[in-house]
Amino acid sequence: MTKCKALNIVVASLIVSAVSVPTFAADAVLQEPQVPVAPDPVIDTSQWGGFYVGVYGGYSWFDANVSTLGSADDEDFKFGGYTGYNFEFDNQIVTGLELGGGFANAEAGIAGTTIDQEWDASLRARLGYAFENSLIYSFAGLAVTGVEARAVTGSDNQTLTGYNIGAGFEQQILEGVTARIEYGFSDYGSETFTPGGGASNEIEFKEDSVNIGLGVKF
């Protein structure tokens, strides 16, 4: 083989290699597997919707109007619990139902008769507006309370039924944990009491209260 022919073969081989290497590289790039795209995370945008439970403590002032004796009033601490369910809408409106109840220890005396509020409960609807981690709301619903009237002749217990209205502010302080403060007014109507078979009196019962609560959302 002559030197010229051998040189031609080397040059041709170099040309073929120069052409084939980029083509292989291009094929390798085109055939590289695509990195899978992670799905968008599912984010719960509802801050207030769902089931919740809580406890509260507060202070209340009651006024008991006794038909033949006049008005008696007292104030004291109270405590209890609540549970409910909220619905949150895209426009930041929050609605729900709440059931609550607790114990009271306020009592007032008038003309030898003692009026004692023992417990209270309510079933109410809530309507509020949520912004960031806060909620302002109003409420209204059914309210009941247990009252005892005591005299020298004995005692009589009655359950009074009326309505409860008010407003409050609630704040998420930790994930799934909220704190609230609210004011409520209850008008429980009136019932007739006959302590120990003695003289009968119609007692009209009203109450104002301020409560602080701590709740957990599920």
C-alpha positions in Angstrom: 0.0 0.0 0.0 1.4 3.3 -1.0 1.8 6.2 1.4 -0.7 8.2 -0.5 -3.4 5.6 -0.4 -2.8 5.0 3.3 -3.1 8.7 3.9 -6.4 8.8 2.0 -7.8 6.0 4.2 -6.8 7.8 7.4 -8.3 11.1 6.3 -11.5 9.3 5.3 -11.7 7.6 8.7 -11.3 10.9 10.5 -14.1 12.4 8.4 -16.4 9.5 9.2 -15.6 9.8 12.9 -16.1 13.5 13.0 -19.6 13.1 11.4 -20.7 10.1 13.5 -19.7 11.4 16.9 -22.0 14.5 16.9 -24.8 12.4 15.5 -24.4 9.9 18.4 -24.3 12.7 20.9 -27.4 14.2 19.5 -29.2 10.8 19.6 -28.0 10.4 23.2 -29.4 13.8 24.2 -32.7 13.1 22.4 -33.0 9.7 24.1 -32.3 11.0 27.6 -35.3 10.1 29.8 -37.4 13.1 31.0 -37.4 13.9 34.7 -40.9 13.3 36.0 -42.7 16.4 37.1 -43.9 16.3 40.7 -47.7 16.9 41.1 -48.9 20.1 42.7 -49.3 19.6 46.5 -52.8 19.4 47.8 -53.3 22.4 50.1 -56.2 22.7 52.5 -57.3 26.3 52.1 -60.0 26.0 54.7 -58.9 27.5 58.0 -62.2 27.2 59.8 -64.3 24.5 58.1 -64.9 21.3 60.0 -65.6 19.8 63.4 -64.3 21.3 66.6 -64.6 21.0 70.4 -63.5 23.3 73.2 -63.8 24.5 76.8 -64.6 27.9 78.2 -64.5 29.9 81.4 -66.2 33.2 82.0 -68.1 35.7 84.1 -71.8 36.3 84.1 -74.4 38.8 85.5 -78.0 37.7 86.0 -81.2 39.5 86.8 -84.1 37.7 88.3 -87.4 39.6 88.4 -89.7 38.0 91.0 -93.3 38.9 90.4 -94.4 39.7 94.0 -91.0 40.6 95.5 -89.0 42.7 93.0 -85.7 42.2 91.3 -82.7 40.3 92.5 -79.3 40.1 90.8 -75.9 38.5 91.2 -72.6 37.8 89.3 -70.1 35.0 89.4 -67.7 32.8 87.4 -68.9 30.0 85.2 -67.3 27.3 83.1 -68.2 24.7 80.5 -67.6 23.3 77.0 -68.8 23.6 73.4 -68.7 21.6 70.2 -69.8 22.5 66.6 -69.2 22.3 62.9 -68.3 25.2 60.6 -68.7 25.6 56.8 -66.2 28.0 55.1 -67.0 29.4 51.7 -64.7 30.9 49.0 -65.8 34.5 49.9 -64.4 34.0 53.4 -67.9 33.7 54.9 -68.1 31.1 57.7 -71.3 29.6 59.0 -72.0 26.8 61.5 -73.9 25.3 64.4 -72.7 25.1 67.9 -73.9 23.3 71.1 -72.6 24.5 74.4 -73.3 24.2 78.1 -71.8 24.7 81.5 -72.2 25.2 85.2 -72.9 28.4 87.1 -72.9 29.3 90.8 -74.5 32.7 91.0 -77.3 33.3 93.5 -79.2 36.3 94.9 -81.5 36.7 97.8 -84.7 38.8 98.1 -87.3 38.9 100.9 -86.3 35.5 102.3 -86.2 33.8 98.8 -82.9 32.8 97.2 -82.6 32.5 93.4 -79.8 30.2 92.3 -78.7 29.6 88.7 -77.3 26.1 88.4 -76.5 25.4 84.8 -77.1 26.7 81.2 -77.0 25.4 77.7 -77.5 26.8 74.1 -77.9 25.6 70.5 -77.0 28.5 68.2 -76.1 29.4 64.7 -72.9 31.3 63.9 -72.2 33.6 61.0 -68.7 35.1 60.6 -66.1 36.6 58.3 -62.6 35.1 58.2 -59.4 37.0 57.4 -56.0 35.3 57.6 -56.1 33.3 60.9 -58.8 35.4 62.5 -62.6 35.1 62.6 -65.2 37.7 63.7 -68.7 36.3 64.2 -72.2 36.8 65.6 -74.5 34.1 66.9 -78.1 33.6 67.8 -80.1 30.6 69.0 -82.0 28.7 71.7 -81.0 29.0 75.3 -82.1 27.0 78.4 -81.1 27.4 82.1 -81.8 25.6 85.4 -82.9 27.8 88.3 -83.7 26.9 91.9 -85.8 29.1 94.2 -85.4 28.4 97.9 -87.5 29.7 100.8 -88.1 28.7 104.4 -90.9 26.4 103.2 -88.6 24.4 100.8 -87.3 24.7 97.2 -88.5 24.5 93.6 -86.4 23.8 90.5 -87.5 24.9 87.0 -86.0 24.9 83.5 -86.4 28.2 81.7 -86.2 28.5 77.9 -85.5 31.5 75.8 -82.9 32.9 73.3 -79.2 33.7 73.2 -77.5 36.4 71.0 -74.0 37.8 70.9 -70.7 38.3 69.1 -67.2 37.1 69.4 -63.6 37.1 68.0 -61.6 33.8 67.4 -57.9 33.4 66.6 -55.9 30.4 65.5 -52.9 30.4 67.8 -51.5 27.0 66.7 -52.2 24.6 63.9 -55.7 23.3 64.7 -55.9 25.3 68.0 -58.0 28.4 68.5 -58.7 30.9 71.2 -61.9 33.0 71.5 -63.5 35.7 73.5 -67.2 36.5 73.2 -70.1 38.4 74.8 -73.6 37.0 75.0 -77.0 38.0 76.2 -79.7 35.5 77.2 -83.3 36.1 77.9 -84.7 32.9 79.4 -88.3 34.0 79.7 -90.2 33.2 82.9 -91.5 30.3 84.9 -93.7 29.9 88.0 -91.9 28.7 91.2 -93.6 27.3 94.3 -90.9 26.6 96.9 -92.0 23.8 99.2 -95.7 24.3 98.4 -95.6 27.9 99.7 -96.5 31.1 97.9 -96.1 31.0 94.1 -94.0 33.5 92.2 -93.3 34.0 88.5 -89.6 34.6 88.0 -88.2 36.2 84.8 -84.5 35.5 84.3 -82.0 37.3 82.1 -78.2 37.0 81.9 -75.1 38.8 80.4 -71.9 36.9 80.1 -68.3 37.2 78.8 -66.5 34.0 78.0 -63.0 33.0 77.0 -62.6 29.7 75.2 -59.9 27.3 73.9 -60.8 25.0 71.0 -59.3 22.2 68.9 -60.3 21.8 65.2 -60.4 18.3 63.5 
